[in-house]
Amino acid sequence: MSTEEKVPDPEGAKPAAEEPPPPSKGPNLFTADVVLRGLLFASTVTAIVVLVTSNQTEETSVPGVPFPVPVEAKFNNSPAFVYFLVALSVACLYSIITALASISVVLKPDFSASFLLFFVLWDVVMLGIMASAIGTAGGVGYIALKGNSHVRWAKICHVYDKFCQHIGASVAVSFLAAFVLILLITLSIVSLHKKIPQ
Amino acid sequence: MSTEEKVPDPEGAKPAAEEPPPPSKGPNLFTADVVLRGLLFASTVTAIVVLVTSNQTEETSVPGVPFPVPVEAKFNNSPAFVYFLVALSVACLYSIITALASISVVLKPDFSASFLLFFVLWDVVMLGIMASAIGTAGGVGYIALKGNSHVRWAKICHVYDKFCQHIGASVAVSFLAAFVLILLITLSIVSLHKKIPQ
């Protein structure tokens, strides 16, 4: 009914044909951004909790002692896992700060392009930190699992099974965090690209 | 003199005022891109050469043998260093392919925006692979250097000094490669950002 009442407006039609359509996807983009940053927060917190609860005490034989004694496997006995924890903590803190910034852009979308650029560059740096920490923890965790007979580094996961399961689960959840960071970067880049006049 | 002869042209002035200035930085951007990709190639090739020439044979004591025997330290005895080599090789091959693609854009700059998007997404993935490989090699190399008394993993770098120096140098050069990847990503993102009409 209302479509028949429409009258063509020559003044209104001209700018619509010449100007490119305004980027109306700003709020949706930043809503997706906030959701992904929430997921980044959740995955890093999960990985941190799983990592710090990995300690396990088992009776093992120690050289010089004739009987097995309780020995605790702690993640902070390995510099690799300490670095992993630090990287996860930094990523967790970063996810909180950027989620709050992203929410502020959703509420007041004036500075979206600048925010987008600022976010994506830091997201790239954070991906580098997270990926290197996953590599470090994964590499040392693999030696704990399989050992290395060439240098006589004994495997420990057949004794400290719960410890190794926690380390493995923490690395797996961190993979999800790294994937979320790649998604965040892709989202920002594609939206920067779409705003270019073709 | 010639300025006085200029006659205002209403038809020519109108589109100049409405259209944004054409992105003239395309060729310069891609020239910098080609240079950085050349640097990526050089650094990955250097890291590969330094890594594969790390093998070292030393007289060491072996359990069950009463006298020292020659034992070779090889990088491919450790899955961590094999992964490191694979990641470096992939990054090296990637640098060749993308440098050729970037040169083709310099010669024929029609598809620069699409190339930029395609490049930057793969650069991000490549950064993730390189950073995780650096973390893996660095983590295992750190155990080789310092050992870990808690799990009785003995250090080996006091015996295999040349081997460890090569591993360390390869990791250091790979850091440069990762930094070049971050520069490439930054270059692409900033140029995507600058093309947005403000």
Interface residues (C-beta under 8 A of the other chain):
Chain A: E18 A73 K74 N77 S78 P79 A80 Y83 A113 L116 L117 V120 L121 V124 V125 L127 G128 I129 A131 S132 A133 I134 G135 T136 A137 G138 G139 V140 Y142 I143 A144 K146 N148 H150 V151 R152 W153 A154 I156 A178 I182 I185 T186 S188 I189 V190 L192 H193 K195 I196 P197 Q198
Chain B: E18 P20 A73 K74 N77 S78 P79 A80 Y83 A113 L116 L117 V120 L121 V124 V125 L127 G128 I129 A131 S132 A133 I134 G135 T136 A137 G138 G139 V140 Y142 I143 A144 K146 N148 H150 V151 R152 W153 A154 I156 A178 I182 I185 T186 S188 I189 V190 L192 H193 K195 I196 P197 Q198
